[in-house]
Amino acid sequence: MKKSFTKTILFAAFLFAVALAGTSCSKKDATVVSVPDLTTMDVVTAETGTIAYTGGLFNGTQDVSLSSYGVCYSSSNQTPTTADKKTTDTVIQYAYTTKITGLSPKTTYYARAYAVNSAGTGYGKVVQFTTGDGTTSTGGTVSTLAGNDGADFIDGLGSAAFFNSPQGLTVGADGNIYVADSFNSAIRKVTTAGDVTTLSGNGTIGYVDGPVATAQFYALQGLVTDASGNIYIADYGNNNIRKISADGVVSTFAGSGDAGYADGTGTKATFNSPRALAIDGSGNIFVADLGNNLIRKITPAGVVTTFAGSRGASYLDNATATSATFNKPNGIAIDASNNIYVAEALNHTIRKITPEGVVTTFAGSNKQTALLGGPSAIAFDKSANLFIADQNGRILEITKDKVLKVIAGNGTNGFAEGVGTAAKFNSPQGITVDAGNNVYVSDYYNNRIRKIVLQ
C-alpha cells in the first residue's frame, strides 16, 4: 500500500514537472509581434515631374510575418496612410526601394514608408517633396579646361598640357583645381585659366615622404583640401592616406603601406585600396576604403576607426552603420548637416549615412537603371546641390530640392564639347565645384579636365 502510494506521488510529481517544463517552453518560444518600426528614405524626383524614387528601412529585425509593405503618399493628406495611394514592394533584407509613378508636375506630396503585420500598421516619418515642373533643363556648357587625348606627363597651358588617366579632383583654398593624375603618380595643379603645373610626384611609382619636389606616390585616386591649405590624398597603390602640408612637405597621415584592415592611430592602421576622401567642418576625414568595402573615419589626430560597413561586398541598408554593407565604394561627400553620401558604381546607388549611423539608399537601386548607371564620384556645391560623375558618360545633378537632372553627357562614351546632352565624356571619374558654381570633371579616358558652366 505504501509502495503504491509512493509511486502515485512520484508519478504525479513527474507529470507536474512535465507540465511546468511545457509551460516554460511555451513562454520561451512565444514570439511577441510588435508594430513594424520604419525609416522613410529620402525622395528623389525625376525632372519630368511624374516619377519619384524612395523606400523604407526596417529599424529592427525584419519581421517575416509582414503581409504588405511599401510607401503611401498623398498630395492632400499630410499624414498619408494605407488608405491613400500606395506602392506594394518586395523586401530586400532590411530595406526596400520603390518607384512612384503617375505623379502630377509642380505638386507637393507627402510620403512615408509603411508595413503591416498581425500587430498593426507601422509608419516611418513623413517626407515632403515637390515634383519638377515637367520641363527638361538644357544643361551646362562643356569645354576642355586642360589636357588633350594623348596620355603623357607634360605641364603647360590648356591643350598643351598632358595627363594620364586623371582621377580625383578638389578645389583648394587658393581657388585652384588639384588633380590626382593617377598613372603619372602625381598631383597636378590647374588654375582657372587652364595653366597646369606639377605640385608633387615625378611620374615614377614609389613611396617617398619629404619635400614635394622629391616625394613619390603610387596610382593616386581621391583628394581633399582643408581650410589651412593642406591636401590629403588617397594613395591607392600604397594603401595609405598622404598629406601635403601648406608649406610643401609630404607625409603619411594614416596607413602602414600594407593592404589590410586594422583600426589604429597613424601608421598603425591599414587600408585596402583607398579610393575617395571627404572632410567635415571639424577636420575629420572620411575614406571610401574600396578594397575593404568600408567607410573609415580619421580624426585630425590621425585616429582611424570604422564608421560604416561590415567588409562584405554586397548591398544592405541598416539602422546600424557597421551592419550595413557596401560594394566597392568609390565616391564620398559630406553635406552641411554632416550626412555622408557614398557613391557605388557596382551597386548603381548613392547611399546616405546619417551622423547617428543610419544607412539608407539616397538614389538609385542595386539594379542598373536609367536613374544611375555607375556613379564614380560626387561633390556638393555651396547651395547643397549634389553633382555626380556617372562613368557611363553623364554628369548628373540632384538639386537641394532632390530633383534629378542630367546637366551634361548622354550616356554614350566618347568626346564632344557642347551644351547638355550634346557633350560626351569617356568614363568620368572625378568631380568638384568651385565658388562660382562651375563644375569640373576628370575625363579619365579622354585625359582631360573638363569644365561645365551651368545655365
C-alpha positions as CSV (number, residue, x, y, z in Angstrom):
1,M,0.0,0.0,0.0
2,K,2.8,2.4,0.9
3,K,4.7,1.4,-2.2
4,S,1.7,2.0,-4.4
5,F,1.0,5.4,-2.7
6,T,4.7,6.4,-3.1
7,K,4.6,5.5,-6.8
8,T,1.4,7.6,-7.3
9,I,3.0,10.6,-5.6
10,L,6.2,10.3,-7.7
11,F,4.2,9.9,-10.9
12,A,2.1,13.0,-10.0
13,A,5.3,14.9,-9.3
14,F,6.7,13.8,-12.7
15,L,3.5,14.9,-14.5
16,F,3.7,18.3,-12.7
17,A,7.3,18.8,-13.7
18,V,6.5,17.9,-17.3
19,A,3.6,20.4,-17.2
20,L,5.9,23.1,-15.8
21,A,8.5,22.3,-18.4
22,G,5.8,22.6,-21.1
23,T,4.6,25.9,-19.7
24,S,8.2,27.1,-19.5
25,C,8.9,26.2,-23.1
26,S,5.7,27.8,-24.3
27,K,6.6,31.1,-22.6
28,K,10.1,30.9,-24.0
29,D,9.0,30.1,-27.5
30,A,6.2,32.7,-27.6
31,T,7.0,35.4,-30.1
32,V,5.8,38.9,-29.3
33,V,4.9,40.6,-32.5
34,S,5.3,44.4,-32.5
35,V,4.1,47.0,-34.9
36,P,6.9,47.5,-37.6
37,D,9.4,50.3,-36.9
38,L,10.5,52.0,-40.1
39,T,12.5,54.9,-41.5
40,T,11.3,56.6,-44.7
41,M,14.1,57.1,-47.2
42,D,14.8,60.4,-49.0
43,V,12.6,61.1,-52.0
44,V,14.3,61.9,-55.3
45,T,12.1,63.0,-58.2
46,A,12.7,62.9,-61.9
47,E,12.8,66.1,-63.9
48,T,9.6,65.1,-65.7
49,G,7.6,65.7,-62.5
50,T,5.7,62.4,-62.8
51,I,8.1,59.9,-61.1
52,A,9.7,59.7,-57.7
53,Y,12.0,57.2,-56.0
54,T,12.0,56.4,-52.3
55,G,11.8,53.4,-50.0
56,G,11.7,52.2,-46.4
57,L,14.2,50.7,-43.9
58,F,13.2,48.4,-41.0
59,N,14.9,49.7,-37.9
60,G,14.7,46.3,-36.1
61,T,14.9,42.7,-37.0
62,Q,13.0,42.0,-40.2
63,D,9.5,40.6,-39.5
64,V,8.9,37.6,-41.7
65,S,5.1,37.8,-40.9
66,L,4.7,41.1,-42.8
67,S,1.6,41.0,-45.0
68,S,2.4,44.1,-47.0
69,Y,4.8,47.0,-47.1
70,G,5.7,49.9,-49.3
71,V,5.2,53.7,-49.4
72,C,1.9,55.5,-49.1
73,Y,1.6,59.1,-50.5
74,S,-0.9,61.9,-51.0
75,S,-1.0,65.5,-52.2
76,S,-3.8,66.4,-49.8
77,N,-3.2,64.3,-46.7
78,Q,-0.1,65.5,-44.8
79,T,0.0,62.2,-42.8
80,P,-0.8,59.7,-45.5
81,T,-2.0,56.2,-44.6
82,T,-2.5,52.9,-46.5
83,A,-6.0,54.3,-47.3
84,D,-4.3,56.8,-49.7
85,K,-2.3,55.8,-52.8
86,K,0.5,53.4,-52.1
87,T,3.1,51.1,-53.6
88,T,3.5,47.5,-52.6
89,D,7.1,46.2,-52.6
90,T,9.4,43.3,-52.0
91,V,11.7,43.5,-49.1
92,I,15.4,43.3,-49.8
93,Q,16.7,42.1,-46.4
94,Y,16.3,45.1,-44.1
95,A,15.2,47.7,-46.7
96,Y,13.3,48.2,-49.9
97,T,13.3,50.8,-52.7
98,T,10.3,51.8,-54.6
99,K,9.3,53.8,-57.7
100,I,6.2,56.0,-57.6
101,T,4.6,56.8,-60.9
102,G,1.7,58.9,-62.2
103,L,2.5,62.0,-60.1
104,S,1.5,65.5,-61.2
105,P,4.2,68.1,-62.0
106,K,4.7,71.1,-59.8
107,T,2.8,69.4,-56.9
108,T,3.7,69.0,-53.3
109,Y,3.3,65.4,-52.0
110,Y,3.7,63.7,-48.6
111,A,5.0,60.2,-48.4
112,R,6.0,57.7,-45.7
113,A,7.0,54.1,-45.6
114,Y,4.5,51.6,-44.2
115,A,4.5,47.9,-43.2
116,V,1.6,45.7,-42.0
117,N,1.8,42.7,-39.7
118,S,-0.5,41.0,-37.2
119,A,0.1,43.7,-34.6
120,G,-0.9,46.5,-36.9
121,T,0.5,49.1,-39.3
122,G,3.8,50.8,-38.7
123,Y,4.8,54.1,-40.5
124,G,8.0,56.0,-41.0
125,K,8.3,59.7,-40.7
126,V,6.5,61.8,-43.4
127,V,8.8,63.2,-46.1
128,Q,7.5,66.2,-48.1
129,F,8.6,66.6,-51.7
130,T,7.7,68.7,-54.7
131,T,7.7,67.3,-58.2
132,G,9.5,69.1,-61.0
133,D,7.7,71.3,-63.5
134,G,7.9,68.8,-66.3
135,T,10.5,70.7,-68.4
136,T,13.9,69.3,-69.2
137,S,16.8,71.6,-68.5
138,T,19.2,72.5,-71.3
139,G,22.2,71.5,-69.1
140,G,25.6,73.2,-68.9
141,T,28.1,74.3,-71.5
142,V,31.0,71.8,-71.6
143,S,34.6,72.7,-72.7
144,T,38.1,71.4,-72.0
145,L,40.0,73.3,-69.4
146,A,43.2,71.4,-69.8
147,G,44.6,68.3,-71.4
148,N,44.1,66.5,-74.7
149,D,43.6,63.0,-75.9
150,G,47.2,62.0,-75.5
151,A,48.4,60.2,-72.4
152,D,51.6,61.9,-71.1
153,F,53.2,63.9,-68.3
154,I,53.7,67.5,-69.6
155,D,52.9,70.8,-67.9
156,G,51.5,73.6,-70.0
157,L,48.5,75.8,-70.8
158,G,45.2,74.2,-71.8
159,S,45.6,71.6,-74.6
160,A,49.4,71.9,-74.3
161,A,49.3,70.0,-71.0
162,F,49.1,66.2,-70.8
163,F,47.6,63.9,-68.1
164,N,47.5,60.2,-67.8
165,S,44.2,58.8,-66.5
166,P,43.2,61.6,-64.2
167,Q,41.0,60.6,-61.2
168,G,40.0,62.7,-58.1
169,L,39.6,66.5,-58.2
170,T,39.3,69.1,-55.5
171,V,39.2,72.9,-55.3
172,G,41.9,74.2,-53.0
173,A,41.6,77.2,-50.5
174,D,43.5,79.1,-53.2
175,G,40.8,78.6,-55.8
176,N,42.9,76.3,-58.0
177,I,41.9,72.8,-59.0
178,Y,44.1,69.9,-57.8
179,V,44.1,66.7,-59.8
180,A,45.1,63.2,-58.8
181,D,46.9,62.3,-62.0
182,S,46.7,58.6,-61.4
183,F,49.0,56.9,-63.9
184,N,51.6,59.7,-63.6
185,S,51.5,59.2,-59.8
186,A,51.5,62.9,-59.4
187,I,49.4,65.8,-58.0
188,R,48.8,68.4,-60.7
189,K,47.7,72.0,-60.1
190,V,45.3,73.6,-62.7
191,T,44.4,77.3,-62.5
192,T,41.0,78.5,-63.6
193,A,42.8,79.7,-66.8
194,G,43.9,76.1,-67.5
195,D,47.6,76.6,-66.7
196,V,48.9,73.1,-65.5
197,T,51.9,72.6,-63.2
198,T,53.0,69.7,-61.1
199,L,52.7,70.1,-57.3
200,S,54.3,66.8,-56.3
201,G,55.3,63.4,-57.9
202,N,57.6,62.8,-60.8
203,G,55.8,60.2,-62.9
204,T,57.6,57.4,-61.2
205,I,55.8,54.9,-59.0
206,G,57.2,54.9,-55.4
207,Y,56.6,55.7,-51.8
208,V,58.7,58.6,-50.5
209,D,57.8,61.2,-48.0
210,G,59.6,64.6,-47.8
211,P,59.6,67.8,-49.8
212,V,57.1,67.9,-52.7
213,A,59.9,68.0,-55.2
214,T,61.2,64.5,-54.3
215,A,58.1,62.8,-52.9
216,Q,56.7,59.8,-54.7
217,F,53.2,58.2,-54.9
218,Y,51.5,55.2,-56.4
219,A,48.3,55.5,-58.5
220,L,46.7,58.3,-56.7
221,Q,42.9,58.5,-56.5
222,G,40.8,60.9,-54.4
223,L,41.9,64.0,-52.7
224,V,40.6,66.8,-50.5
225,T,41.9,70.1,-49.1
226,D,41.2,71.7,-45.7
227,A,40.8,75.4,-44.8
228,S,44.5,75.7,-44.0
229,G,45.7,74.7,-47.4
230,N,46.7,71.1,-46.5
231,I,45.9,68.4,-49.1
232,Y,45.0,64.9,-48.2
233,I,45.4,62.1,-50.8
234,A,44.1,58.6,-51.1
235,D,47.3,56.8,-52.2
236,Y,45.6,53.9,-53.8
237,G,48.6,51.8,-54.7
238,N,50.4,52.4,-51.4
239,N,47.2,51.7,-49.3
240,N,47.5,54.8,-47.2
241,I,46.5,58.4,-46.8
242,R,49.2,61.0,-47.6
243,K,49.3,64.7,-46.6
244,I,50.9,67.6,-48.3
245,S,51.2,70.5,-45.9
246,A,50.7,74.1,-46.9
247,D,54.5,74.6,-46.7
248,G,55.1,71.8,-49.2
249,V,56.1,68.7,-47.2
250,V,54.6,65.3,-47.9
251,S,54.0,62.9,-45.0
252,T,52.0,59.7,-44.3
253,F,48.9,60.7,-42.4
254,A,47.4,57.2,-41.9
255,G,48.1,53.7,-43.1
256,S,51.0,51.4,-42.8
257,G,51.5,50.9,-46.6
258,D,50.3,47.3,-46.4
259,A,47.0,46.2,-47.8
260,G,44.8,45.1,-44.9
261,Y,42.2,46.1,-42.3
262,A,43.1,47.4,-38.9
263,D,41.9,50.4,-37.0
264,G,44.5,52.4,-35.1
265,T,46.5,55.6,-35.0
266,G,48.5,56.9,-37.9
267,T,50.7,54.2,-39.5
268,K,49.3,51.5,-37.1
269,A,46.1,51.5,-39.2
270,T,45.8,49.7,-42.5
271,F,43.6,50.3,-45.6
272,N,43.0,48.3,-48.8
273,S,43.0,50.4,-51.9
274,P,41.5,53.7,-50.5
275,R,39.6,55.4,-53.3
276,A,38.0,58.7,-52.2
277,L,38.1,61.2,-49.4
278,A,35.8,63.8,-47.9
279,I,36.4,66.2,-45.0
280,D,33.9,67.7,-42.5
281,G,33.9,71.0,-40.7
282,S,35.8,69.6,-37.8
283,G,38.6,68.3,-39.9
284,N,37.6,64.6,-39.7
285,I,38.4,62.8,-43.0
286,F,36.2,60.0,-44.3
287,V,37.6,57.4,-46.6
288,A,35.9,55.2,-49.1
289,D,38.1,52.2,-48.4
290,L,37.2,50.4,-51.6
291,G,39.1,47.1,-51.1
292,N,37.6,46.7,-47.6
293,N,34.1,47.8,-48.6
294,L,34.1,50.2,-45.7
295,I,33.8,53.8,-44.8
296,R,36.6,54.8,-42.4
297,K,37.0,57.9,-40.3
298,I,40.3,59.6,-39.5
299,T,40.3,62.3,-36.8
300,P,42.7,65.3,-37.1
301,A,45.0,63.5,-34.7
302,G,45.2,60.5,-37.1
303,V,43.0,58.1,-35.2
304,V,41.4,55.6,-37.7
305,T,38.1,53.9,-36.9
306,T,35.5,52.1,-38.9
307,F,32.5,54.3,-39.5
308,A,30.2,52.2,-41.7
309,G,30.2,48.8,-43.4
310,S,31.0,45.3,-42.4
311,R,33.5,44.3,-45.1
312,G,31.1,42.1,-47.0
313,A,30.8,43.2,-50.7
314,S,27.0,43.5,-51.1
315,Y,24.1,45.9,-50.7
316,L,22.4,46.2,-47.4
317,D,20.9,49.3,-45.7
318,N,20.7,49.1,-42.0
319,A,19.8,51.2,-38.9
320,T,23.3,50.3,-37.5
321,A,26.1,51.6,-39.6
322,T,28.6,48.7,-39.1
323,S,25.9,46.2,-40.0
324,A,25.3,47.8,-43.4
325,T,27.3,46.6,-46.4
326,F,28.8,48.3,-49.5
327,N,30.2,47.1,-52.7
328,K,33.5,48.7,-53.6
329,P,32.6,52.3,-52.5
330,N,34.3,54.7,-54.9
331,G,33.0,58.2,-54.2
332,I,32.2,60.2,-51.0
333,A,30.9,63.6,-50.0
334,I,29.5,65.3,-46.9
335,D,26.7,67.8,-46.6
336,A,26.4,70.8,-44.2
337,S,24.5,68.6,-41.7
338,N,27.3,66.0,-41.6
339,N,25.4,63.4,-43.5
340,I,27.8,61.3,-45.6
341,Y,27.0,60.2,-49.1
342,V,28.7,57.3,-50.8
343,A,28.8,56.6,-54.5
344,E,28.9,52.9,-55.5
345,A,29.3,52.2,-59.2
346,L,28.7,48.4,-58.7
347,N,25.5,48.9,-56.7
348,H,24.3,51.8,-59.0
349,T,23.5,53.9,-56.0
350,I,24.2,56.9,-53.8
351,R,23.9,55.7,-50.2
352,K,23.4,58.1,-47.2
353,I,24.8,57.7,-43.7
354,T,23.3,60.0,-41.0
355,P,25.5,61.2,-38.1
356,E,23.6,58.7,-36.0
357,G,24.8,55.9,-38.3
358,V,21.6,55.0,-40.2
359,V,22.4,53.8,-43.7
360,T,19.8,54.2,-46.4
361,T,19.7,54.5,-50.2
362,F,19.5,58.1,-51.3
363,A,19.2,57.5,-55.0
364,G,19.3,54.5,-57.4
365,S,19.0,50.8,-56.7
366,N,21.3,47.8,-56.9
367,K,19.9,47.0,-60.3
368,Q,21.2,49.2,-63.0
369,T,18.6,51.6,-64.2
370,A,18.3,54.8,-66.2
371,L,18.4,56.7,-62.9
372,L,22.0,56.0,-62.1
373,G,24.4,54.0,-64.2
374,G,27.8,53.8,-62.5
375,P,28.3,56.8,-60.1
376,S,32.0,57.2,-59.7
377,A,32.4,60.5,-57.8
378,I,30.2,63.0,-56.0
379,A,30.5,66.6,-54.8
380,F,28.3,69.2,-53.2
381,D,28.2,72.9,-54.1
382,K,27.7,75.7,-51.6
383,S,23.9,75.5,-52.1
384,A,23.6,71.8,-51.2
385,N,23.2,70.6,-54.8
386,L,24.8,67.2,-55.3
387,F,26.8,66.6,-58.5
388,I,27.5,63.1,-59.8
389,A,30.1,61.8,-62.3
390,D,28.4,58.8,-63.8
391,Q,31.1,56.7,-65.5
392,N,28.5,55.8,-68.1
393,G,29.2,59.1,-69.7
394,R,26.8,61.5,-67.9
395,I,27.2,64.3,-65.4
396,L,24.1,64.5,-63.1
397,E,22.8,66.8,-60.5
398,I,20.4,66.1,-57.6
399,T,19.2,69.6,-56.6
400,K,18.8,70.7,-53.0
401,D,15.1,70.0,-53.6
402,K,16.0,66.5,-54.6
403,V,15.2,66.7,-58.3
404,L,17.5,64.6,-60.6
405,K,18.8,66.4,-63.7
406,V,21.2,65.5,-66.5
407,I,23.5,68.5,-66.9
408,A,25.9,67.1,-69.5
409,G,26.5,63.9,-71.5
410,N,24.1,61.4,-72.9
411,G,25.2,58.0,-71.7
412,T,27.4,57.4,-74.7
413,N,31.1,57.4,-74.1
414,G,33.2,59.5,-76.4
415,F,34.4,63.1,-76.7
416,A,32.5,66.1,-77.7
417,E,32.2,69.7,-76.5
418,G,28.8,71.3,-76.4
419,V,25.7,72.1,-74.3
420,G,23.9,69.5,-72.2
421,T,23.4,66.1,-73.8
422,A,25.4,67.2,-77.0
423,A,28.6,66.8,-74.9
424,K,30.4,63.5,-74.5
425,F,32.7,62.1,-71.8
426,N,34.6,58.9,-71.6
427,S,34.3,57.3,-68.1
428,P,34.4,60.5,-65.9
429,Q,36.0,59.6,-62.6
430,G,36.3,62.8,-60.5
431,I,34.1,65.9,-59.9
432,T,34.3,69.1,-57.9
433,V,32.6,72.5,-57.8
434,D,34.2,75.9,-57.3
435,A,32.9,79.0,-55.5
436,G,31.4,80.3,-58.8
437,N,29.4,77.1,-59.3
438,N,31.5,75.9,-62.2
439,V,31.7,72.1,-62.3
440,Y,35.0,70.4,-63.1
441,V,35.2,66.8,-64.3
442,S,38.2,64.5,-64.7
443,D,37.5,62.8,-68.0
444,Y,39.5,59.6,-67.4
445,Y,39.9,58.0,-70.9
446,N,40.0,61.4,-72.6
447,N,42.9,62.5,-70.4
448,R,41.3,65.9,-69.9
449,I,39.9,68.2,-67.2
450,R,36.5,69.4,-68.5
451,K,34.7,72.5,-67.3
452,I,30.9,72.8,-67.2
453,V,29.3,76.3,-66.9
454,L,25.8,75.9,-65.6
455,Q,22.8,77.8,-67.0
